[in-house]
Amino acid sequence: MKINRNYVVGAVLIVSILIILGGWLLTRNLGTNSNSPDEELVDFFSSLFPFGDLIEEDPSTTGVATGTAGDPVVAALRKVSAGPVSGAAAFTVGSTTVIRYIDQSTGHLFETPADNTATVRLTNTTVPGAHDVVWVTKDSFILRYVSGDNGIENFLASVATSAPDQALQGRFIHPFDRIAISGDSKTLYTVTETPGGARVETSRADGSNLTTIYTSPIRSWTVLAGGTRVFLQTPPSAGALGYLYRLQGTVLEKIVGGLPGLNAKPNPNGTRILASAFGEGRPELGVYTLSNASVNPFPLPTMADKCAWQSDEVVVCGVPLLFPTADFPDSWYLGYQTTEDSVWSIDTTANISALVADLSDIAREPIDVYRPSVSEDGAYLIFLNKRDLSLWSLKLRDVVPLPQQ
C-alpha cells in the first residue's frame, strides 16, 4: 500500500507548527507569572465567589425552576439552594422581591431575586456552626452559632451590600434561648433559661435597653409575637398537655390549654392565632380569634409550625399527605420522622381552603415543609425541606386566587 507523499509532508508540517506555537505560548505564560506564583492562586480562589459574581443553580430537579445564572424564573416552585441553609427570608428591595439566606456550611450570606436565578454572595466571613438565623429586618439578622466554651453566641449582623471587603458587620448581643420579633421589627422578645426557671426580656432591635418583664419557674417557655402582643407557649409534645398564654404586663392570661401537642402561631397583628393539637395521632387545626374568644376549625391535618401567615386573614400551610405512625410532634421535631407535603391556602375569614401545589409531584422529590415564611409582598412562600435543609420558594400569587374581602 502506497502512502501519498504529499499527505506525509502536510502532516509533518502541521505537527511542526503546533509544537512551535505551543512552545511560544508556554514561554509567554511562564514569563508573565514567574515572579508571582501566589498571585495566580489567589486570583483563582477569589474568582470562585467574588462580590457580585453570578452563581449557577443546581439543575438536578425536574419540574422546578433551574437554568444558568440570570435566567428568569418561570416555574412556580424553585429550588433556591441545594445545600443546607440555616435560615432565609424574602423582602422587598426597591421594586424587587429578593430572597436572602445563610449557607449553613460557611455562614455566608447570599441574595437572589425571587423571579430570577442570579445569585450573589454578600458576605465572605466564614462562621462555622451557624445553625440558626433570625431576621429582624431586611437589613439586619441575628446569626446564632456554636462558639467553643461560650456555647451559643448571638451576633446581630447588618446587610451591607456595598462593603468592599464583604466582611460580616455587626456586634454581639445578650444570650438567650428563644426569640420572637415584634410586628414593627423594633422590639426583641427573648426567653433565657436560668437555674431556677426562665426570664422573659425585651430589648430594642439593636439589643440595647435589655429589660426583664417576667420571670417563671418554668424553663421551657417559647415566646411568640403578633403586632405588639406577646404570647408564651409550653413546648409542643404528644406526651404533655399544652397551654398558650398572653403576657400582659406581668400577668399571664390563658388563651387555650389542656391540648396534647399544642402549637400556635399568631397572625401579624396578633388578633388571631393559628393553633394545632393532636387527637388520635393526627393533628387538628383551628383559628382562635381573640376579640370574641371563638375557635374556627379547619379540616386540614397539619401543625401550626408548618404554616405561615400571608396576611392577617390568610394562612399558607404545608399539609402532610400521610402521617407516619409515630409520636407526633415529638418525633418530627427530633428528626426521627419526616412528612411529604402539599401546600394549601386558608382564608380564615371566608372559611375557604384551596390547594396551591403538590410539592412532591412538582419537584419529583419528597418535601417536608419546615420554617415557612411569606415574602413582604405576600407573593412567595419561602421554606426549607426538613429532610436536607435545602431552600425552596413557591409563587403564591396567580396560583390560587383568594376570595375578595
Order of alpha helices (4+ residues) and beta strands (2+ residues): alpha-alpha-beta-beta-beta-beta-beta-beta-beta-beta-beta-beta-beta-beta-beta-beta-beta-beta-beta-beta-beta-beta-beta-beta-beta-alpha-beta-beta-alpha-beta-beta-beta
